Amino acid sequence: MISTDTHIAGFNIGRSGALMGRGPVSGCMTDKKDRPHERKVTRRHGDSNLSAKGNLSMKLVKTMLLSLCLGTSALAAAADLPPLREVKEIDRNMLWAGLAVEVADECPTIDVKKLKGLSFLWGLKNKASEMGYSDDEIRAYVESDREEARIRRLGEDYVRQAGFDPTTAEGLCAFGEAEIKRGSVIGSFLRSTK
């Protein structure tokens, strides 16, 4: 005999769409013929008889179906999203943060404002989440060696275009001081210790 039941997350949905359960899954409805001993209870605010077990199970079914629908919608939306590297609002700001960290790491007279930087990065993470990106997608983008190398190349090009040498501490110090003086996003993460 071929079963026409559907299994979702360990639950069995019968042909009629009712949530069926046997054995270890407690609180689930079973076929009516399997529950003749079930007692009827009267609702507090009404006359109709309801199965207490059935009422709880219907709430469970509605909750599960809503969760399934929302999860499917989120997956469909995520499938339509471009890679984070193509989202300028995120990628460009990651470049600015990366440049600030690089300057502070290489220049002995400039420190990074850690709290401001962390707050900024959490804001970017939240923005990406609001756009529909999952934590796994965000983590993959942030931890990718390939993305780090790409952003490093973009940063070096940016420093060169600004007229500084990105390969020396002196060039990065001068760049950092100029960004602080200019009041740029990069400069806002930096503090001169001179």
N, C-alpha and C positions, 0 to 999 in steps of 0.2 A: 504494500500500500504506500503510495506517495503522499508525503505530508505537505500540506499547503500552509503550514504555520511558518511564521517569520520569527527569527531570533534577533533581538536587539539588546546589546549590552547585558547578556545573560538572562534576559526575560523572553518569554515566549508569547508572541501575539498570534492568537487564533484566527481562523478564517473570518470570524465575525468582527474582528478588530478588538476583541476583549483580551485583556491581559490575563494569561493563564499561568498558573504556577503549581508545581508539585515539589515536595521534598524540602530542600534547604531554604528556598525562598519563602520566607514567612510574610504574611500580610497581603498576599496576592490572591486574586479571585481564582476559583477553579470553576469547572463546569457546574451548573446548578445541580445536576444529578449526583455530583460528588460531594455536595454539602447539604444533605437533607437535615442534618442536626443543627444547622445554623438558626439561631433564634432571631426573631424580629424585634426591633426596638422602635419606639415611637419618638419622632422628632419632638423636641421641646416646643417649638413654635409651629406646630402644624398637626394635621390629623393623619397624614399618610404614613404608612409603615415603610421603613427602609431597612435594609440590611446594613448594620454598622460596618461589617467587614467590606461589603460591596461599596459603600460610600467612601471609605478610606481608600480602597483600591482605585476607584474612579478618579479621586484626587491625584493619586500616584500616576495614573495613566495620563491625565491632562498635563501634569508637571513634566513627565518624561517626554511626551510628544512636543510640548513647548520647547524643552531643552534641545530635543533633536532638531526641531525646525530652526531654532536660533543657531545651533552649531553648524547646520548645513548652510545657513545664510552667511555665517562668518567665513566658512571655508570657501564659498562661492565668491565672496567679496575679496578674500585674500588672494584668490587665483587671478583676480583682475588687477592687482596692485603691481606697479613697476618695481624693479629691484631698488633698494634704498639708495644705492649709489646714484640712481637717476632722479632722486627727489632732491632738488637743489636746496630746499628749505632745511633739509637734514644734512646732506652731504657737505654743503658749503660751510655750515656751522661746525661740522666735525673738523673741517680743514682749519678754521680759525682756532679752535681749541687745541688741535694738534700742533699748530705753529707756536702757540703760547707755551705749551709744555716743552717743545723742542728748544725754544729760546731760553727758558728758565733752566733747562738741563745743561745747556752748553755755555751759558753766560754767568760768570760768578757774581756779577753785580745786579742781577735781576732775579727776583723770586716770582713764583706763580701764586696767585691768590687762590688757595686750594678750595676754600668754602664756596667762593663765587664760581669757580670752575665746576665743582661737583653739582652745585645747584643748577648751573647752565646745562650740564650733561643730563641730569635727571629730567629737566624740562624738555630736552630733545627726545629722550626716551619716551616720555609721556605723550609728546606730540606724535611720535611715530605710532604709538599704541592707539591713539585717537584716530589716526588715519587707517587703522585696521591691521597693522603689522603685529604679529605674535611676538612674544618674548623670545622664542627660538629664532625667528627671523632677525630680530634686532641684535641678539647675541651673536649670531653668525656673521652679520655685517661688521660689528664692532671688533670681533676677535679674529677676523680673516686676515691672514698674512698678506694675501693678494691685495685686499683693500688698503691695508696699512702701507704697503709699498706704493700703491697708486696715489694715496694722499700725500705720502712723503715726496713723491715726484712733483705733484701739484704745488706743494709748499715750497720746494726749492725753486720752482719756476716763478712763484709769486714773489719770493724774496729777491730773486735776480731782477725781475721786472721793476721792483721798487728801488733798484740800484745798489743792492748789497750782496755780499758773497755768503751764500748759505753753507759753505763748507768750512768756514772758520769761526772761532768763538768771537773774534773781533767784529766780523760781518754780522753775526747774529745779535751781538750786543748792540751794535749801532742800529740795526733793524728794530730791535725791541724798544730801544729808547725813542726812536722815531714814532713807533706805533703808540707808545704811552703818550707822547707829546701830542700826537694827532687825535687821540681819544677814540681810536678805532675799537672794534670788537676785540681784536687781538690785544690791543693795549689795555683794555679794561680788565683783562685777566692777569696783568703783569704789574709788579711793583719794583721800582728802582731802589737799590740799596746804597747808591752813591751818596 
